[in-house]
Amino acid sequence: FPSHDTIGPLFDARRMEVFTAVYSMDGETYLPPTALELSPDFLKELLDSRRIHFIGNGANKTAELIQHPQALFYPNFQTSSAGMAMLAFQKYIDRSFENLAYFEPAYLKEAFITAPKPKV
């Protein structure tokens, strides 16, 4: 992707929602990780100012709704964790470690749990 563009991973969160974020190619955050409901105006303000390359398993359903010329979709893009190796190594060199005793996962939305249907 061109270095001045941004990338937006899209993960299907069901019920017309996606988990997403938007980053520059050098890692600057334009939209922090969040859960968003899909609509025709999805990320319009960001798309009006920059081209976003959308990847991930939520790209197909998002592409069906968004017709913005700056939104490019790659539903078959293969991701890899190989790019994380240098970031992890730098954290190691900087001795920047998480305290696992106090670490909490960052859930982006509440769990949707329904009661089981009664057996007849």
C-alpha positions in Angstrom: 0.0 0.0 0.0 1.2 3.6 -0.6 3.0 5.0 2.5 0.6 8.0 2.7 -2.5 5.8 2.8 -4.1 4.3 5.9 -5.2 0.7 6.7 -8.4 -0.3 8.4 -8.7 -3.9 9.7 -12.3 -5.0 9.8 -13.4 -8.0 11.8 -16.9 -9.2 11.6 -18.7 -8.7 15.0 -22.1 -10.0 13.7 -25.4 -8.1 13.7 -24.1 -5.4 11.2 -21.2 -4.5 13.4 -17.4 -4.7 12.9 -14.4 -4.4 15.2 -12.1 -1.9 13.5 -9.4 0.7 13.8 -7.6 3.0 11.3 -3.8 3.4 11.2 -1.2 5.1 9.1 1.4 2.9 7.5 3.9 4.0 10.1 1.6 3.1 13.0 -0.1 6.4 13.8 -3.6 5.8 15.1 -6.4 7.7 13.4 -9.2 5.6 15.0 -8.4 3.5 18.1 -9.8 -0.1 18.2 -13.6 0.1 18.5 -16.8 -1.7 17.7 -18.9 0.2 15.1 -22.3 -0.4 13.5 -22.2 -0.5 9.7 -24.1 2.2 7.8 -23.7 3.9 4.4 -21.9 6.8 6.2 -19.4 4.4 7.9 -16.2 6.3 8.7 -17.2 9.1 6.2 -15.2 11.8 7.9 -12.0 9.8 7.8 -12.7 8.7 4.2 -13.3 12.3 3.1 -9.7 13.1 4.2 -7.7 10.0 3.3 -7.8 6.7 1.4 -8.4 3.6 3.6 -7.4 0.1 2.6 -9.9 -2.2 4.4 -8.8 -5.8 5.1 -10.2 -8.7 7.2 -13.2 -10.9 7.4 -15.5 -7.9 7.7 -14.4 -6.3 4.4 -17.0 -8.1 2.3 -20.1 -7.0 4.3 -18.7 -3.5 4.7 -18.1 -3.2 0.9 -21.7 -3.9 0.3 -22.8 -0.8 2.2 -20.0 1.8 1.5 -19.7 3.4 -1.9 -17.0 6.0 -1.0 -14.2 6.4 -3.7 -11.5 6.5 -0.9 -12.6 3.1 0.5 -10.7 0.2 -1.0 -11.5 -3.4 0.1 -9.3 -6.5 0.2 -11.4 -9.3 1.7 -8.9 -12.0 0.7 -5.8 -10.1 2.1 -3.7 -12.6 4.0 -2.4 -11.2 7.3 0.7 -12.3 9.2 2.1 -11.8 12.6 5.6 -11.6 11.2 5.4 -7.8 11.2 5.1 -7.9 15.0 8.5 -9.5 15.5 10.4 -6.2 15.3 7.9 -4.4 17.5 8.1 -7.2 20.1 11.9 -7.1 19.9 12.0 -3.3 20.5 9.7 -3.7 23.5 12.2 -6.3 24.8 15.2 -4.0 24.2 13.3 -1.2 26.0 12.4 -3.6 28.8 8.8 -2.5 28.3 6.8 -5.4 29.7 3.2 -5.8 30.8 2.6 -6.8 34.5 0.5 -9.9 33.9 -0.8 -9.9 37.5 -2.7 -6.6 36.7 -3.2 -6.9 32.9 -6.8 -6.8 31.7 -8.1 -7.5 28.2 -9.7 -4.6 26.4 -13.1 -5.8 25.4 -14.7 -3.5 22.8 -18.3 -4.3 23.6 -20.4 -6.1 26.1 -21.1 -9.8 25.6 -24.6 -10.5 24.2 -25.9 -13.6 26.0 -29.4 -15.0 25.6 -31.1 -17.5 27.8 -31.5 -20.9 26.2 -34.8 -21.8 24.6 -36.9 -24.1 26.9 -37.1 -27.6 25.7 -40.6 -28.7 24.8 
